[in-house]
Amino acid sequence: MKTITKITLAIIGLTSASAHAIVGGTSVDESLYQQYVTYTAGNQRCSGTIVGGKYILSAAHCMTNAKTGNIKDQQLIKFTINPDNLLSRGFDIAIATIEEQYKTPTITFLSDLHVLDNESVEVFGWSTGALKSAVMRTYPINPNIPEALFLSDISEGHTDEGDSGSPVVLNNKIISIHGGKALNGNDTDTVTSRIESSRDFILSTINDWHSPTELKFTGAQTIEIQSLHVNDTNLAERWNNKTLTTGGVTVTGGTCVTDMITPFGTCTLDVTAGAGEGAIKLTDNNIVTINRAAVVEPDTGGSTDKDNNGGGGGGSLGWLTLLALLPLAWRRK
């Protein structure tokens, strides 16, 4: 019986543009949440979520005036701002494009469903280098702004200045993007922008599959992925023409190749993998690498005792020997 690899994680990630991050809360292992990242855009440092392998979903006010940016050692080559961008109206969402596919074995799906009041949500952030989580609660602040989702401090941790762009998660899915203070007189409450309100912007910008990009396993697994396409789609054509997989990986079935998947819908791929490297090619440029081969460091050209019968290593030792003999030579002179 196949085991289901749960790609979605019931958490979100926050990083701070300043020394502030989650206040209170609980420490967690950030190595388990590699989809939550920190990046720079112009002169700002914000947080976001890897989506579709090569995008960062974050806050629009982090990217509005950015011309350049980077994440780790990769450049951000494009910043796409929601044309309805306005924090107070709940449209503070933008997407940065990464120059190359970002390696992450973990992802969180997005939800375009409407979230009600009095729901407990989870937020995560880094403070002095440690990832911490906090639980907050959704609440109404202005019924005339349905696009915004407001979070209240319930004494289980809260966000602070600098957490811009972090995702907010409910039931294992991102429901909104962190913006800033709720401006209701309580400095610990937060205004966020609903995924629901920016669904068309997100789909038209990404228009691709949302999946992990790096996995390690052998044998049979069932992988769940999400469609962030504008229209209904599936992977039947790539499966049928045998361009869906390469190397020691085979897709044997799943709803992604049999059913039409609606925008924001999820589907499954039944996968078998050998010990060698292989890949699922969702598109030619959106690839899930499985069991990536270890990188072999190139030969720097340095010689060895074996290569030179003692010449290379012996040469180095010879210089040390000569230096050691210099005082004796001086005495002899």
N, C-alpha and C positions, 0 to 999 in steps of 0.2 A: 504494500500500500504506500502510495507516494505521500511524502510529508510536504506540508505547505510552508514555504519560506515566507514569513510575514515581513514584507519589505517595509510596510508602513510602521512607523514608530509613534507611540502615543506621547510625543513630546515636541517642544519647539525650541528654537535657539535664539538667544539674545546676546549681542556683544555691544559694548558701550563705546561711544565716540569720545568719552572722557573717562575719568577714573571711576565714575559711577556705573553700576550695573544693577543686578538683582539685590535688593536690600532685604536681609533676612533670608528665609528659604532654606533649602537643603542642598548639600553638595552632591554632585553626581559625576559619573565617569564620562568626560567629554569625548573619549575615543569611541564611544558607542553612538555618537550623534554627529557623524562627519558631514552630514548634509547642511548643518548650521554653521555658517562661516562669518568671518569678519573680512572686510575689504575696504579699500580706499577709493573715493571718488572725488577728484579735485583735491581740495584741502580738508575733506571730511573723512572720518572713519566711522563706518556704520556696520550694521549686521544684516544678514539676509539668509536666504535658503536656496540651495542648488535645486533647480527645476529643469527637467528636460535635458540634463547632462551638461549643458553649456550656457545656462542662464542663471542669474541671481535675481530672485524676487525680493524686493525691498521697498523702502519708502521713497516717494518721488522727491521730497525735499532734500534727500541725500544726494541726488543726482542732477538736480535742475540745472546747475551751472557747470557741471563737470565736463571737461574735455578729455581728460585722461584718468586712468585708475588702474588698480591691480588687485589681485587676490593671490597670496603667496608669491610664486615666481611667474605668474601669468598676467598678461595685460588684459584690461577690459577695453574692447574695441568699439563698443556702441552703448549708448544710454537711451532707452526708449521710455518716455514719460507718458503716463495716462493723460490724454488731452483734456480731460475734465479735472485735472490736478487742482485740488484745493483741500488742505488738511481739515479745515473746519466743516467741510461738507462730506468727508469720508471718502475722498478719491485720492488719497496720498499714497499712490502705488506706482512703482516703476520697475523696469527690468533692464539689467545690464547683461551684455553678451560677452562671454569669455573667449579668448582667442583660440583655445583648444578645449576639448572635452575634459571636464573635471572628474577626477577619480573619487568615487564614493560608493561604498557598498550599501549605504543606507539612504532612504528617502522618506519623505512624508507626503501623502497625497493631499490634494486641494479639494475643498468643498465649496460649491456655489449655492448651498442650501441656506435658507434664512435661519438665523440663530435667535432664539427667544431670550427674554430676561431671566435672571436668576439661574444661569448655567455656570457651573464651576469649570474654569479653563485653566490650562497650565502654560506658564511662561518660563523661559530659561535665560540666564545671562551669566556673563563672566565678570567676576570682581577680583582684582589682583591676581588674575591668571587662573582662577578656579571657576569651573562651570557650576552654577547653582540653579535650582528650580524654585518657582513660586506658584501658588494657586491663587487666582483672583476670580471675581464673579461678574458676569455681565449684568448691566442694569440700565434702565432708561434715564436719559438726561434731557433729551429734547426729541419728542415724537415727530417734530418737523424735519429731522435729519435722519431718515431711515437708513441712509447709506453708511452711517458711522455706527460702530459698536463700541460701547463704553465699558470699561473694566473698573471694578471697585476693589480697594484693599480690604481683605477680610482677615488681616493679621496672620497670614500664612506666606508673607513675602510680597513685594511689589516692585514695579519697575521704577526707574529714576531717569534723570536727564542723561541723554546719550544712548538710549536703547532703540533709536530709530531704525526701522526696517525689520525688526524681529517678527517672526510669525507667532500667531496665537492659535493654539490647538484645542479642539474639542472632539472627543470620540475618534482619536487617531488621525484627524485631518485638520489641515490649516484652514481656519475660517476667516482670519483677518490679519492685517499687517499693522504693527505698532507704529504710532505716529508721535504722540507727545502727551503733555498734560491735558486733562479733560476740561480745564478752565471752569470748574464748578466750585472753586474755593477750596478744594481738597487737593493738595500737592501730590498725594500718593495715588490718585485716580488717573486713568489713562483713556485717551481717545484712539481708536484704531479704525482702519478702513476695511470694510467687508470685501471678501473675495467675490461675493454675490454681486456687489455693485460694480465691480470692474471685470466681470467675467468675459465680456466681449473683447475688451482690451487685452486681457491675458491670453485668450485663445488666438486672436489674430496675430499677436506678437510671437508666440511660441509655435503654435500649429504643428505639434510634434508629439511623440510619445514621452511620457515621464516615467523613468525607470532608474534603477541603480546602474552604475557604469562598470563596477568591479565586483565580481563574486568569486568565491572559492568553494567548490564542492565536487564530489565524484558520485556517480550513480544517478538516481532519479530525484528530481525536485520539481515542484510546481511553483512558478514565479508569478506574482501578481504585479501588473503594471497599469498605468492610467493613460487615457487618451486626453490630451489637451489640444485636440484638433478642432478646427472651426466646424467641420461637418462630421457626420457619422463615418466611421472607417473601420477597417480591420487589417490583419496581416495575411489574409488568405492568398493574395497574389504572390507575395514574396515566398510564402510557404510552398505554394504549388510549383513555382518556377525554380525552386531550390536555391534561392538567393538569401534565405532567412538566416542560415547558419554557416559557419566555417570551422575548420579544424576538427577537434574531437568533441563537438557539440551537436546534438540533434534535437529538434523540436518534434515530438511525437503527437501532439494535439493540444487542446486547450480552447477556451472560448475566444481567444484573440484571433484564431484562424478559422473559427466556425460561425461566429456571430458578428453582427454589426454593432460597434461600440459607439455610444453617444458621447458628446463632449462632457468631460469630467467623470465619465464612466470608467470602471476598471474591468480588467479581464485577466485570464490566466494563460500561461504557456507551460505545457508539460515538457520538461527538458531532461535529457540524459547527457552526462558529461564524463569523459574519461579523465585520466590524470594529466594529459597534455593540454596545452593552451587551445582555446577555441573561442567562438564569439557568436552572439545573436545580433544580427544586423537589422535592427528595427527600421533604419533607413541606411543609405550609404554613409551618412555622417553621424548617425546616432547608434552607437555600438555598445553592447554589454559584453565586456571581456570576462571570460571565465578561466580561472587557473592561469593567470598571466605568468609567463615564463620569467624567471629571475633575470635581471639585467647583469650581464657579464661585463665587468670593468675592462676597458680596452688596455692593451699592452702599452705601457708608456715608453717602451724602447730601452728600458734599463737592462743591462746585461747581468747574467748570473754566473756563478762559479761553474755550473754545469754547461752553460752555453759557451763559455770561453775557456774551459779547462782551468778555471781559477783566475783567468785574466781580468774579468770585470770585478768580482768581489776581491780578488787578489790585488787589483790595482788600488782599490780603496784602502785595503789593509796596508798596502805598500806605502802609501802616503803617510798613514799613521806611524808606520814603522820608521820611515825617514825622519818624521818630526821627533820621534822619540830618540833617534840616534844623533840628532843635531848637537845636543850638549856634549856627547862623547866626541863627535868630530871636532868641536871647538876646543875641547881639552887636548885632543891629539895635536891640533895645530899649535 
